[in-house]
Amino acid sequence: MKFVPFAAALVLACTTAQLATAQEVHIQTSLGEIDVQLNAQKAPKTVANFLRYVREGHFDGTMIYRVVPGFVLQMGSYDTKGNPRPTHEPIPLESGNGLLNARGTLSMARSDDPTSATAEFFINLSDNGDLDPKEGKAPNTSGYAVFGKVVEGMGVVDTISHVPLNGGQGPFPDADPAQPVVIKSMTVVGDPPRAAAPTKH
């Protein structure tokens, strides 16, 4: 019996670790709800960066500005008029974490510079092996960092992937939905509600 407290403590520690590495974010869009599970164990810096933006409300009121059927949905920092929001400093690339750009996964978008990702991310609509790290390259110098996956709402993702395009806004005007698909809110599951922004008089 004297070992029971230790066993209980061990179970609690394991449960806490699992929660820390399997955090979920709820995405409310104008076309439905999407739930994603983040993998902080495999991509700790990427997940910490993403959660920072979610908790700041950075994504609320932005739009899905790039739809490429069979490839990706991209979103992050552009409002419905195509104006970018300010972002924090870029983060290191964590593409060498063993996670692949499979259908339904979330990855960080970036420029040609491996350490240029900020708040832009995408959902893979197919298994996009071309976005994985290249063989022979040094770790975390190529590919796109996967940091989570959709666990509920792939039907919504697929619906968005078939909307009419050529909206003309944002960095990919030809791939922008004709009618904005808005991210109404993104929240961390289990977090207390965020305080509403003060109204202007």
RODO-2510 file (C-alpha; in nm, 4 decimals, decimal comma):
residues 201
     n   res          X          Y          Z
     1     m     0,0000     0,0000     0,0000
     2     k     0,2865     0,2389     0,0626
     3     f     0,3530     0,2497    -0,3135
     4     v     0,0026     0,3704    -0,4059
     5     p     0,0715     0,7455    -0,3570
     6     f     0,3743     0,7208    -0,5853
     7     a     0,1709     0,5345    -0,8482
     8     a    -0,1055     0,7927    -0,8279
     9     a     0,1470     1,0726    -0,8660
    10     l     0,2970     0,8964    -1,1670
    11     v    -0,0455     0,8614    -1,3327
    12     l    -0,1173     1,2293    -1,2671
    13     a     0,2169     1,3305    -1,4148
    14     c     0,1551     1,1205    -1,7265
    15     t    -0,1940     1,2629    -1,7653
    16     t    -0,0605     1,6178    -1,7345
    17     a     0,2099     1,5448    -1,9907
    18     q    -0,0469     1,4030    -2,2323
    19     l    -0,2650     1,7109    -2,1947
    20     a     0,0327     1,9372    -2,2516
    21     t     0,1211     1,7598    -2,5744
    22     a    -0,2338     1,7171    -2,7089
    23     q    -0,3868     2,0621    -2,6764
    24     e    -0,6909     2,1347    -2,8912
    25     v    -0,8011     2,4546    -3,0619
    26     h    -1,1565     2,5238    -3,1791
    27     i    -1,1906     2,7179    -3,5046
    28     q    -1,5252     2,8817    -3,5761
    29     t    -1,5530     2,9779    -3,9423
    30     s    -1,8354     3,1337    -4,1377
    31     l    -1,8904     2,7920    -4,3005
    32     g    -1,8685     2,5725    -3,9921
    33     e    -1,6521     2,4487    -3,7061
    34     i    -1,3122     2,2786    -3,7127
    35     d    -1,1286     2,1243    -3,4169
    36     v    -0,7540     2,0732    -3,4345
    37     q    -0,5189     1,8884    -3,2045
    38     l    -0,1692     2,0317    -3,1588
    39     n     0,1444     1,8250    -3,1057
    40     a     0,3693     2,0123    -2,8640
    41     q     0,5802     1,7016    -2,8088
    42     k     0,6948     1,6962    -3,1712
    43     a     0,6811     2,0701    -3,2465
    44     p     0,7123     2,2587    -2,9150
    45     k     0,8240     2,5968    -3,0486
    46     t     0,5732     2,5948    -3,3316
    47     v     0,2844     2,5047    -3,1009
    48     a     0,3861     2,7660    -2,8430
    49     n     0,3961     3,0276    -3,1187
    50     f     0,0556     2,9213    -3,2550
    51     l    -0,1081     2,9242    -2,9116
    52     r     0,0316     3,2705    -2,8481
    53     y    -0,1478     3,4042    -3,1543
    54     v    -0,4691     3,2182    -3,0686
    55     r    -0,4750     3,3542    -2,7138
    56     e    -0,4063     3,7069    -2,8366
    57     g    -0,7070     3,6865    -3,0691
    58     h    -0,4818     3,7413    -3,3689
    59     f    -0,6791     3,5072    -3,5961
    60     d    -1,0268     3,6313    -3,4999
    61     g    -1,1862     3,8166    -3,7913
    62     t    -0,9253     3,7078    -4,0455
    63     m    -1,0045     3,5129    -4,3601
    64     i    -0,8965     3,1974    -4,5352
    65     y    -0,7178     3,3732    -4,8190
    66     r    -0,5756     3,0859    -5,0216
    67     v    -0,7772     2,7877    -5,1454
    68     v    -0,6068     2,5404    -5,3772
    69     p    -0,8353     2,2367    -5,4260
    70     g    -0,6502     1,9124    -5,3639
    71     f    -0,3588     2,0992    -5,2072
    72     v    -0,4085     2,3426    -4,9155
    73     l    -0,6231     2,5980    -4,7337
    74     q    -0,4056     2,8834    -4,6068
    75     m    -0,4863     3,1462    -4,3441
    76     g    -0,3294     3,3542    -4,0703
    77     s    -0,3027     3,7331    -4,0711
    78     y    -0,5192     3,8871    -4,3445
    79     d    -0,8545     4,0502    -4,2745
    80     t    -1,1488     4,0345    -4,5153
    81     k    -1,0221     4,3387    -4,7060
    82     g    -0,6842     4,1754    -4,7629
    83     n    -0,4978     4,3867    -4,5073
    84     p    -0,2242     4,2063    -4,3092
    85     r    -0,2058     4,2179    -3,9307
    86     p     0,1279     4,2673    -3,7532
    87     t     0,3056     3,9537    -3,6376
    88     h     0,5706     3,8583    -3,3859
    89     e     0,9263     3,7593    -3,4663
    90     p     0,9773     3,4499    -3,6877
    91     i     1,0316     3,1089    -3,5321
    92     p     1,2795     2,8269    -3,6009
    93     l     1,1777     2,5581    -3,8492
    94     e     1,0717     2,2281    -3,6865
    95     s     1,0102     2,0268    -4,0035
    96     g     1,2426     1,7463    -3,8937
    97     n     1,0059     1,6251    -3,6246
    98     g     0,8879     1,3100    -3,8004
    99     l     0,5385     1,4431    -3,8776
   100     l     0,4387     1,4330    -4,2442
   101     n     0,2269     1,6723    -4,4502
   102     a    -0,0610     1,4262    -4,4723
   103     r    -0,4251     1,5110    -4,5428
   104     g    -0,5798     1,6963    -4,2515
   105     t    -0,2538     1,8088    -4,0920
   106     l    -0,1624     2,1687    -4,0051
   107     s     0,1707     2,3161    -4,1164
   108     m     0,3373     2,6525    -4,0895
   109     a     0,3677     2,8558    -4,4078
   110     r     0,6937     3,0405    -4,4704
   111     s     0,9056     3,2056    -4,7363
   112     d     1,2193     3,0515    -4,8882
   113     d     1,3976     3,1337    -4,5626
   114     p     1,3548     2,8265    -4,3358
   115     t     1,3290     3,0488    -4,0272
   116     s     1,0666     3,2920    -4,1588
   117     a     0,7371     3,1459    -4,0287
   118     t     0,5242     3,3751    -3,8144
   119     a     0,1438     3,3362    -3,8081
   120     e     0,0542     3,1965    -4,1520
   121     f    -0,0447     2,8316    -4,1583
   122     f    -0,2252     2,5856    -4,3818
   123     i    -0,4358     2,2703    -4,3694
   124     n    -0,3285     1,9977    -4,6099
   125     l    -0,6146     1,8820    -4,8321
   126     s    -0,4160     1,5823    -4,9609
   127     d    -0,1031     1,3874    -4,8720
   128     n     0,1511     1,6488    -4,9811
   129     g     0,4798     1,4644    -4,9677
   130     d     0,6522     1,7388    -5,1674
   131     l     0,6168     1,9609    -4,8604
   132     d     0,8083     1,7208    -4,6342
   133     p     1,1813     1,7609    -4,5624
   134     k     1,4104     1,6714    -4,8518
   135     e     1,6356     1,3685    -4,8242
   136     g     2,0004     1,4586    -4,7774
   137     k     1,9248     1,8017    -4,6354
   138     a     2,0313     1,8957    -4,2840
   139     p     1,7492     1,8640    -4,0267
   140     n     1,5116     2,1597    -4,0076
   141     t     1,6422     2,3304    -4,3200
   142     s     1,3810     2,2120    -4,5713
   143     g     1,0138     2,1227    -4,5823
   144     y     0,7229     2,2666    -4,3876
   145     a     0,6704     2,2060    -4,0167
   146     v     0,3651     1,9985    -3,9266
   147     f     0,2379     2,0831    -3,5794
   148     g    -0,1140     1,9459    -3,5548
   149     k    -0,4078     1,7795    -3,7255
   150     v    -0,7805     1,8215    -3,7749
   151     v    -0,9732     1,5890    -3,5421
   152     e    -1,3245     1,7166    -3,6171
   153     g    -1,4591     1,9136    -3,9116
   154     m    -1,2802     1,7780    -4,2195
   155     g    -1,6183     1,7990    -4,3898
   156     v    -1,6087     2,1748    -4,3302
   157     v    -1,2517     2,1876    -4,4617
   158     d    -1,3595     2,0050    -4,7771
   159     t    -1,6585     2,2369    -4,8209
   160     i    -1,4292     2,5400    -4,8040
   161     s    -1,1959     2,3793    -5,0564
   162     h    -1,4734     2,3884    -5,3186
   163     v    -1,5938     2,7484    -5,2846
   164     p    -1,5773     2,9803    -5,5898
   165     l    -1,2490     3,1723    -5,6089
   166     n    -1,0952     3,4896    -5,7592
   167     g    -1,1962     3,7108    -5,4684
   168     g    -0,9036     3,9394    -5,5454
   169     q    -0,7926     4,0021    -5,1856
   170     g    -0,4804     3,9117    -4,9897
   171     p    -0,1473     3,7734    -5,1113
   172     f    -0,3097     3,5144    -5,3450
   173     p    -0,5914     3,7091    -5,5161
   174     d    -0,6740     3,4331    -5,7664
   175     a    -0,6995     3,1727    -5,4868
   176     d    -0,8999     3,3985    -5,2548
   177     p    -1,2654     3,2901    -5,2090
   178     a    -1,5135     3,5037    -5,4029
   179     q    -1,7152     3,5368    -5,0817
   180     p    -1,4854     3,5716    -4,7790
   181     v    -1,4574     3,2646    -4,5586
   182     v    -1,4096     3,4266    -4,2202
   183     i    -1,2428     3,2849    -3,9118
   184     k    -1,4901     3,4204    -3,6580
   185     s    -1,2887     3,2973    -3,3616
   186     m    -1,0157     3,0598    -3,2533
   187     t    -1,0021     2,9427    -2,8942
   188     v    -0,7916     2,7019    -2,6925
   189     v    -1,0156     2,4268    -2,5578
   190     g    -1,0204     2,4510    -2,1781
   191     d    -0,9053     2,8133    -2,1591
   192     p    -1,1292     3,0646    -1,9794
   193     p    -1,3173     3,3011    -2,2140
   194     r    -1,1110     3,5964    -2,3328
   195     a    -1,2188     3,9401    -2,2174
   196     a    -1,3984     4,1347    -2,4872
   197     a    -1,2066     4,4210    -2,6436
   198     p    -1,3103     4,7602    -2,5025
   199     t    -1,5576     4,9504    -2,7158
   200     k    -1,4708     5,2889    -2,8587
   201     h    -1,6903     5,5872    -2,7772
***
